Amino acid sequence: MSKRNTKTDWVDPDDAPELTREWFETADVHHDGKLISRGRPKSEAPKKAISLRVDADVLDKFKAEGPGWQGRMNEALRKAAGL
């Protein structure tokens, strides 16, 4: 009998895989029974996804300046709003 929803057919606890550095680097981390998420911590002021229609030349101008165009556009809007 094998475990359901697992990637391997491993069933015998005496036949456990070797715990290598690579295994620990990808393992889930729990603290007091709660899964600790990996990656960037959640922001106190998360951005909101919206749909916004802008003129093509405005969008082209921001995109032409390369990666980070959305952040630059956000900064321009903040400046225009007096924030």
Order of alpha helices (4+ residues) and beta strands (2+ residues): alpha-beta-beta-alpha-alpha
